[in-house]
């Protein structure tokens, strides 16, 4: 694996790449294998190279409530590293994949590079934009439009998340979501494929809904 080809390390010299290799562990992980636990101290920066991962919390009934899904290539929960705070949730693999674990304290000196700082800022801003969008939608949109916008903006995630996780993200009751999704089937927007709901006609959402 060429680290220099990854967005986080672009602009670094060959000598710097060799230094980073020395502080990096390559982890081949299986589906459902834990990446880190909630309240664990963030000693490593986690970079997802292949496969997918989920960040989740567990409710008092033992159900997983998925907060976010990650796809390669992306940093996972890097804010915990920069704030030096315990991880606010658990992370596990959704499918077999590879994660780079980079010793964060030793990696800090490479953040003097403008390219590295820009890459990290970009990663954080994307996550902030996602969460800000969810918050704004909760405040402004009616329930049906809120669901429609979530599907339109996150069609890949919609096909992966469980309904109770989507309901939690959108701050609506699971039974309300279930009822609205039946209407979306009638609209021809989504459909069942096996046990999953998938987006059938994304563009039809904008024909029906305005936001």
NORKAUR-V558550 format. One record per residue. N is the residue number from 1. RES is the residue in one small letter. OMEGA is omega in whole degrees, -180 to 180 (NA if undefined). Layout:
n=N res=RES omega=OMEGA
n=N res=RES omega=OMEGA
This chain:
n=1 res=x omega=179
n=2 res=x omega=-180
n=3 res=x omega=-177
n=4 res=x omega=180
n=5 res=x omega=-178
n=6 res=x omega=-173
n=7 res=x omega=-175
n=8 res=x omega=-172
n=9 res=x omega=179
n=10 res=x omega=180
n=11 res=x omega=177
n=12 res=x omega=-179
n=13 res=x omega=176
n=14 res=x omega=180
n=15 res=x omega=179
n=16 res=x omega=177
n=17 res=x omega=178
n=18 res=x omega=177
n=19 res=x omega=180
n=20 res=x omega=177
n=21 res=x omega=-178
n=22 res=x omega=-178
n=23 res=x omega=-176
n=24 res=x omega=175
n=25 res=x omega=176
n=26 res=x omega=-178
n=27 res=x omega=172
n=28 res=x omega=-173
n=29 res=x omega=179
n=30 res=x omega=176
n=31 res=x omega=180
n=32 res=x omega=176
n=33 res=x omega=-176
n=34 res=x omega=174
n=35 res=x omega=172
n=36 res=x omega=-179
n=37 res=x omega=172
n=38 res=x omega=179
n=39 res=x omega=174
n=40 res=x omega=179
n=41 res=x omega=-173
n=42 res=x omega=-180
n=43 res=x omega=-176
n=44 res=x omega=168
n=45 res=x omega=-176
n=46 res=x omega=180
n=47 res=x omega=-179
n=48 res=x omega=-176
n=49 res=x omega=178
n=50 res=x omega=-175
n=51 res=x omega=177
n=52 res=x omega=-178
n=53 res=x omega=178
n=54 res=x omega=173
n=55 res=x omega=-171
n=56 res=x omega=170
n=57 res=x omega=180
n=58 res=x omega=-179
n=59 res=x omega=-175
n=60 res=x omega=176
n=61 res=x omega=179
n=62 res=x omega=179
n=63 res=x omega=174
n=64 res=x omega=174
n=65 res=x omega=-174
n=66 res=x omega=-180
n=67 res=x omega=-178
n=68 res=x omega=175
n=69 res=x omega=-179
n=70 res=x omega=179
n=71 res=x omega=-175
n=72 res=x omega=-7
n=73 res=x omega=-177
n=74 res=x omega=173
n=75 res=x omega=-180
n=76 res=x omega=173
n=77 res=x omega=-178
n=78 res=x omega=179
n=79 res=x omega=178
n=80 res=x omega=177
n=81 res=x omega=-175
n=82 res=x omega=178
n=83 res=x omega=-178
n=84 res=x omega=-180
n=85 res=x omega=178
n=86 res=x omega=178
n=87 res=x omega=-177
n=88 res=x omega=-178
n=89 res=x omega=176
n=90 res=x omega=173
n=91 res=x omega=178
n=92 res=x omega=179
n=93 res=x omega=174
n=94 res=x omega=175
n=95 res=x omega=180
n=96 res=x omega=-180
n=97 res=x omega=-178
n=98 res=x omega=176
n=99 res=x omega=173
n=100 res=x omega=176
n=101 res=x omega=-175
n=102 res=x omega=180
n=103 res=x omega=-169
n=104 res=x omega=-178
n=105 res=x omega=180
n=106 res=x omega=-180
n=107 res=x omega=-174
n=108 res=x omega=-176
n=109 res=x omega=180
n=110 res=x omega=-179
n=111 res=x omega=173
n=112 res=x omega=177
n=113 res=x omega=179
n=114 res=x omega=-179
n=115 res=x omega=-180
n=116 res=x omega=179
n=117 res=x omega=-180
n=118 res=x omega=-180
n=119 res=x omega=180
n=120 res=x omega=178
n=121 res=x omega=179
n=122 res=x omega=179
n=123 res=x omega=180
n=124 res=x omega=-179
n=125 res=x omega=178
n=126 res=x omega=180
n=127 res=x omega=178
n=128 res=x omega=179
n=129 res=x omega=179
n=130 res=x omega=-178
n=131 res=x omega=179
n=132 res=x omega=178
n=133 res=x omega=178
n=134 res=x omega=-179
n=135 res=x omega=-179
n=136 res=x omega=-180
n=137 res=x omega=179
n=138 res=x omega=-177
n=139 res=x omega=-168
n=140 res=x omega=-169
n=141 res=x omega=171
n=142 res=x omega=-171
n=143 res=x omega=-176
n=144 res=x omega=179
n=145 res=x omega=178
n=146 res=x omega=178
n=147 res=x omega=-180
n=148 res=x omega=-179
n=149 res=x omega=178
n=150 res=x omega=179
n=151 res=x omega=-178
n=152 res=x omega=-177
n=153 res=x omega=-172
n=154 res=x omega=-174
n=155 res=x omega=179
n=156 res=x omega=179
n=157 res=x omega=180
n=158 res=x omega=-179
n=159 res=x omega=-177
n=160 res=x omega=-176
n=161 res=x omega=172
n=162 res=x omega=-175
n=163 res=x omega=-179
n=164 res=x omega=177
n=165 res=x omega=177
n=166 res=x omega=179
n=167 res=x omega=180
n=168 res=x omega=179
n=169 res=x omega=-176
n=170 res=x omega=177
n=171 res=x omega=176
n=172 res=x omega=-180
n=173 res=x omega=180
n=174 res=x omega=-180
n=175 res=x omega=176
n=176 res=x omega=178
n=177 res=x omega=-179
n=178 res=x omega=180
n=179 res=x omega=180
n=180 res=x omega=-180
n=181 res=x omega=175
n=182 res=x omega=177
n=183 res=x omega=-180
n=184 res=x omega=174
n=185 res=x omega=179
n=186 res=x omega=177
n=187 res=x omega=-177
n=188 res=x omega=-178
n=189 res=x omega=-179
n=190 res=x omega=178
n=191 res=x omega=175
n=192 res=x omega=169
n=193 res=x omega=-172
n=194 res=x omega=-180
n=195 res=x omega=-176
n=196 res=x omega=168
n=197 res=x omega=180
n=198 res=x omega=180
n=199 res=x omega=-179
n=200 res=x omega=-177
n=201 res=x omega=-176
n=202 res=x omega=-176
n=203 res=x omega=179
n=204 res=x omega=178
n=205 res=x omega=-178
n=206 res=x omega=176
n=207 res=x omega=-175
n=208 res=x omega=-172
n=209 res=x omega=175
n=210 res=x omega=174
n=211 res=x omega=NA
